Amino acid sequence: MKWSILVLPLLIVAAFTGKGRCANANDPQVPIRVGIIGLDTSHAIEFTRIFNDTASADHVPGAKVIAAYKGGSPDVEASASRVEGFTAQLRDKWGLEIVPDIPTLCSKVDAVLLLSVDGRKHLEQVKPVFAARKRVFIDKPLAASLADARAIARLGAESGVPWFSCSSLRYQTAIKSLTQDSTLGAVVGCDVYCPSPTEPHHPDLFWYGIHGVEILFTLMGPGCESVVRINTPGTDVVVGRWKDGRLGTFRGIREGKADYGATLFGHDGIKTSDPIEGPPYAGMLREVVKFFQTGVAPLRVEEMLEIMAFMQAAELSKQKGGSGVPLSELAGP
């Protein structure tokens, strides 16, 4: 990524200096007022419940969802078939105000959850959020292309508004326990698997395989330099080679039993993750609240873009019949 060497350090400094403040960030007794963009995903329902239902066992304090912009993509079945039902539920059960556009939403809230299930929408939808100087969490995938992801990073830096994006699997207990197991020693490699259905408007892994790719980077850290992908109708195997010679593999499942998990290979031991049980949203949403309060993102721009580059390189490797693709080939503005 040619532009990253000189430009990316400036992006990091500009994007996370604390600009785009939340009005209620300094008063822990007053929840941050949150708005949602994109009511075409179950995340809109679950995130609202976790923030707003104080009696819930997985309630996360510090934020309250008060308004939403419906959005939706008529050419994506997962969006078109659900957006009206989710909108009605959020309006009628949770009392959210449904607003006609994103600028109106931004005028009513302190921070934004951009949840649209269609990653193609994220670049255009985040522009008015940056313009309104509202801190924003962008749900997976960050975008539906590496080019759009880079554009979001540039716009975030230019506006000085903090943002971040990730999969909730990064903060799931079974995965975090691997990262915290000191008996394994230095990480020398990792195998990860997850369901990986595809959607025709997104590069294959961007749609759902991103969950497993995010686990891979959580355990391996950044530094991948090349990718090789083997693709069949039922399975993907993607091997990433890190700059220090370590190998990390992602297995995307479309046939047979589909589940999530990882095996971490350490210098002193090998350990497989415990089962990943239940929707693992609360851990991530605690990080989102901290981010809204402080303006400090838990992930660096570099790693978020490297995850996107890994998946883009995997798509290119598929097109090349399984040839290796250096991430450095993915040049862009």
N, C-alpha and C positions, 0 to 999 in steps of 0.2 A: 504494500500500500504506500505508493510513493509519497503521497501528501502527508502521511502521518509523521514522518521524521521531523519536519520543521513546524508543521501546523498544529499537530495534536497536543503538544505541551501547552500551547496557548489556549486551546479549547478547554483543556482540563482546568486551568487556572481560572478562566473566565466563567466557566459553567458552574463552578462550585464555590464561589466566593460569598455565598449567602444572600445574593440579591433575589428579588422576587419574594419578599418576606410574607409570612402568614400573619394576619391581623391578630390572631389569638395565640401565636406561638409562645409567647412569654407568660401566659397565664394557664397553668395546668388545670385549673378548675373550670375553664371554659373550653369545651371541645372545639377543635378546628372544624369550620364549616366546609364540607366537601361536596363537590359536584361530580357527577358521572357523565362521561361522553360514551355513548354506545350501549344500548339496552338490548343487544342481540346475543348476549352470552349469559350463562348461568352465574358467572362471576359477579354480574351486577346485582343479582339477588343475594348471593352468599356474602359478598363484601358488605352490602348494606345491613344484612342481618347481624354480622359479626360486630360491626361498629355501633349499630343502633339498638340492639336488643341487650340491655344491660343484665338481663337474667340468664342469658345464654352461657353455657359452660365454656365456650371458646370466645366470649366477648373480649374485644380489644378496646380499651378506653383511650380517650384523647382525641377522637374524631367523631363526627356525626354527618352522615349523608343527608342533605336537605333538598337537593334539586338534581335534575338530570335532563340531558338532551338525548332524544331517542336514537337518531342515526339510523343505521341499517343499510344492507346491500342487497338489492333485489336479485342479483345474479349469483349470490352465495346461498345455497339451500339452508345451511346452518344458521344463517342470519334471517333470511326472509320468513322462515317457518316459525321463528320464535320471538321476533322483536315485538310484535303486538301483545302477545301474552305476557312477556316479561314487563313491558311498559305498564300494562294494566295492573299487574301485581305490585309493582313499585309505587304506583300512584294510589291504589285503593287500600293495600295492606299496610304499606310503610309511610304513606302520606307525603311522598316526594312531590315537589312541584315539577311538572314536565314543561320545559321551556322550548321556544321555537328555534333557537339558534345558539351557537357556542358563545358569541360575545355576551348575550343575555345571561347565560349560565355563569360566565366568569364574573359578571357584575354582582352576583349574589353569593359567591363563595370565596373561601380563602385559598383553597387548593383543589386540584383536579385529579380524578382517576380516569384515564383514557383507556376504555375497556373494549372498544369496537373489535369484534371477532375477526374482521377483515383487515389484515395488516396493510393493505393498499390504501386504506383511508387515513392512516395515522399521520402521515406527513402533512396533509392539508388540514386535518383536524387539530393538530398541535400548533399550527401557526397562530390562530387567534388566542390561544392560551399563552404562548410566549409574548404576544403583543400586549396582553393584559397583565403580564408579569406575575403569573400564578405558578407556583411549584406544581409539577405534574409527574405522576407515575404513569408509565405507558406499559400496559399489559403485553404479554407475549403474543405474537412476535413483535419486536420493536418496529418492524416494517416488513413489507413483502419483497424487499430487495435490499441488497447491500447499498446501492446508490441512494435509496430513500433514507436508509439508516444514517449514512454519512451526511445527508442533507439535514436531518434532524439534529445531528451533533453540531453542525455548523451554525444552524439557526439558534440553538440553545446557547452556544458560546457568544454569538453576536448580541443576543438579547440579555445575556447575563442571568438567565433564569435557570435554577437548578432543576434537573430531571433525572430519572433513571428508569430502567426497564429490566425485568427478569421473569423467570418462571418461579412459581411458588415452590417447586421441588427443591430449589437451592436451600430453603430453610426448613425442610422437613426433618423431623427428629432423627430418622434412620440415617439420613445422609450426613447431618451435622455430627452424629456420633462417630462416623468414620473419620471425619476431619480432626476430631478431638482425641482420637485414640493414639496416645504417645507410644504405645508398645509396638506399633508398626514401624516406627522409624521413618526415614525419608521416603517419600513416595517415588517409586520407580516405574509405575504403570497402573492402568486402570481399565476395566471392562465394564461397560454400562449397557443396560437394555431398557426399552420402553415401547409402548404401542406407537405405531407410526403410520396411521391412516393419512391419506393425501387429499388435497382439494385442488381442482384444476386451475384456480387463479393464483396459487401460491407455489413457489418452488417446493419440492417434496417435503423436505425436513422442516421448512418454515411453519407448516401448518400444525403439526403435533409432535414431530420428532424433536423439536426444540427442547422439550422437557428433558429428554435424555441427554442431549448435547449440553444443556445447562448443568446437569449433574456431573457430566464429564469434566467441564471446566471448573466446577466447584471443587472437585477432588484433585485435578491435575494442576490447576492454576493456568494463567495465560502463558503464551510462548509457543503455540503451534505454528509450524512453518510450512507444512505440506499435508495434503489429504489424498487418500485413495478410497474409492467407493466401489463395492461390488453390489449390484442390484438385481433382484429377481422379483416377480410379482408379489411374493409373500414376505420377503425379507430384504433389509439393507444391512450391509456391514461396512462401516466407514472407519478407516484407520488413520489417525492423525499422528504425525511425527513431530515431536517437540524439538526446539532448538538444541536442547541438551541431550538429544538422542532417545529420550523416553517415548514410548508408544502408548497411545490411548485409543480404545476402540468403542464404537457405538454400534449397537445392534437394534435396528428398528423392526418391530414385529407387526405384520399384517395378516399372518396366518397362524392358526393354533392359539394356544393360551397366551394372552397378552397381559403383561404385568410390568412393574418397575423395579429396578434393583441395580446394584453395582458390586463389583469385587475390586478391592483396592490392594495393590501389590506394594508392600513396603520393603525397605532394606532388612528389617528384622522380623517381618511377619506378613501374613495374608489374611484379609478379613472380608467376608461378604456381608452386605447390609442386612439389617432386620427388615421384615416386610413393611412396606409403605402403606399405612392404613388410614383410610378416611380422607376427606378433602383437607390437604395440608395448608390451609390458607392463613391461619392465625399467626404462624411464625413470620410469614412474609409481611402481613399487615402490621405487625408490631414494628417492623423495620420501616414500613411506609410512614407510620405516624412519627417515628423519630426523624425521618427525612423531612416531613412537613414541618416539624417543629424547629429543626436546626438548619435546614438547607444543605446538609452534608449527605451526599449519596453514599450508600454502602458499596457501590461498585464504581470502578473508574470507567471513563468513556472508552479507553483502550480495550478493556476486556469485553464490554458490551459489543463493540464493533468487531472484535476478533471472533466472537461467537457467530455473528452474522456472516463474517468472511468464511468461517469453517463450513457453514451450511451452503453458502454460495459456491465454494470450491467443490463441495460434494456434488452439487448439481452439475457443475462443469465436468467433473470426473465421470459422472454417469453418461453425459453426452459424448465423452471421448472414449467410451467403452471400458472404463475402469483405469484409465491412465492417471498417474499422479499429477496433482495440480498444486504448485507452490502458491501460498497465499499472496506472495509478492507479485504474482501475475495479475491479481485483481486490482489493477491500477484504477484510479479514479480521481475526480476533482476533490 
